[in-house]
């Protein structure tokens, strides 16, 4: 991210958006998908606090918030995203492929969690960004599995706006890595958070379509 103000502003917007999305689901399965903006909000607020720890030299708070942010970015998202997409899916062949991507997400999430626990993750300011130093091996393979689980799984969804979410997340992933390689984790999580509006559209459009169908059925004479 770019500053404490930007992180807190994104967090505030996402809190509002998250409140709206949590009101939209029609099923418990959709509720998990609807929770993504609220989870993104917590992640962005944690990064805002990290920015403040640099200014006020609060080492212990910095360490705690760095691990909170890293848990979201390294562990939660590669598991949570494909799992929620799978749970909303009814197509048999898509579910089979998504099961593989869920397994990939669990594998990479567990792998990165191990390294978060064994090796200290460090956050430090760098050119108006935050650089997260989290050492682990097999970086290319890890990145590929992470990409498959977080962006390809939504692209495989039968739901149009979920596919849009996946496509835009994939493109922002590439753009963030190309332009901000050193600060990739921070910058991509910021852009991914903004994609939460696609989640809101997915849920509200589905609800509106369902209400239209109910009204149409009610108008048909028996």
C-alpha positions, -999 to 999 in steps of 0.1 A, spaced: 0 0 0 10 37 -3 3 52 31 -16 48 64 -43 71 50 -47 50 19 -49 18 39 -74 31 65 -95 47 37 -96 14 18 -105 -3 50 -133 21 58 -148 17 23 -145 -20 25 -162 -21 59 -192 -3 44 -191 -25 13 -188 -56 35 -218 -46 55 -238 -44 22 -226 -77 8 -233 -95 41 -269 -84 38 -272 -97 2 -268 -135 4 -297 -158 0 -279 -189 13 -253 -198 39 -229 -207 11 -232 -172 -4 -225 -158 30 -190 -171 29 -184 -154 -4 -200 -122 8 -176 -121 38 -146 -115 15 -149 -76 15 -151 -76 53 -120 -98 56 -102 -75 31 -112 -46 53 -95 -62 84 -64 -68 63 -62 -33 50 -67 -18 85 -40 -40 98 -16 -26 72 -27 9 82 -16 1 117 17 -12 104 23 22 87 17 39 121 42 16 138 69 29 116 62 65 126 59 58 163 85 30 165 61 5 181 80 -28 175 57 -52 192 26 -39 175 45 -39 142 53 -76 147 18 -85 156 1 -66 127 27 -79 103 17 -114 112 -20 -106 109 -15 -91 75 7 -120 64 -18 -146 76 -44 -131 53 -21 -127 23 -1 -160 27 -25 -184 43 -62 -174 42 -67 -163 6 -53 -193 -12 -75 -215 9 -106 -194 13 -112 -182 -22 -112 -215 -40 -132 -231 -12 -160 -205 -14 -161 -207 -52 -164 -245 -49 -192 -243 -24 -213 -221 -47 -207 -244 -77 -233 -268 -90 -216 -280 -122 -201 -314 -118 -170 -310 -139 -163 -276 -125 -165 -290 -90 -140 -317 -98 -115 -291 -112 -121 -268 -82 -114 -296 -58 -80 -298 -73 -75 -261 -69 -87 -262 -33 -61 -289 -27 -35 -267 -43 -46 -237 -21 -45 -258 11 -10 -271 1 5 -236 -6 -13 -221 24 0 -247 48 35 -244 33 36 -206 37 21 -209 72 50 -232 82 75 -206 70 56 -178 88 60 -198 120 95 -210 116 111 -178 100 102 -143 112 84 -122 87 95 -86 86 77 -54 73 96 -23 65 89 10 47 104 13 12 98 41 -13 63 49 0 53 12 1 56 -16 26 80 -44 18 72 -77 34 102 -100 38 91 -136 42 117 -162 32 107 -195 17 119 -219 -9 105 -228 -44 93 -193 -50 82 -199 -86 62 -230 -78 47 -214 -48 36 -183 -68 20 -206 -95 0 -226 -70 -10 -193 -52 -21 -178 -86 -41 -210 -95 -60 -210 -62 -68 -173 -59 -75 -163 -95 -80 -193 -117 -106 -209 -94 -130 -179 -97 -125 -179 -135 -138 -214 -136 -171 -205 -118 -204 -208 -136 -214 -173 -121 -205 -145 -145 -195 -119 -119 -173 -144 -100 -155 -150 -133 -151 -113 -137 -136 -112 -103 -111 -139 -112 -101 -123 -145 -96 -88 -130 -77 -104 -100 -54 -122 -125 -47 -90 -145 -41 -70 -114 -18 -97 -101 3 -94 -133 3 -56 -132 13 -54 -96 41 -78 -100 54 -61 -132 53 -25 -118 58 -32 -80 78 -64 -78 95 -55 -45 62 -45 -28 41 -70 -47 23 -85 -16 11 -51 -3 1 -36 -36 -17 -66 -50 -37 -71 -18 -48 -34 -21 -60 -39 -57 -76 -72 -48 -95 -55 -20 -110 -31 -45 -123 -60 -65 -148 -66 -36 -173 -44 -55 -175 -73 -80 -186 -95 -52 -213 -70 -43 -225 -70 -79 -226 -108 -80 -247 -111 -49 -271 -82 -56 -276 -91 -93 -285 -127 -83 -309 -115 -56 -326 -91 -81 -328 -119 -107 -344 -142 -81 -369 -115 -71 -379 -109 -107 -385 -146 -112 -407 -147 -81 -427 -117 -93 -431 -133 -128 -443 -166 -113 -467 -147 -91 -482 -129 -121 -489 -161 -140 -525 -172 -135 -531 -208 -123 
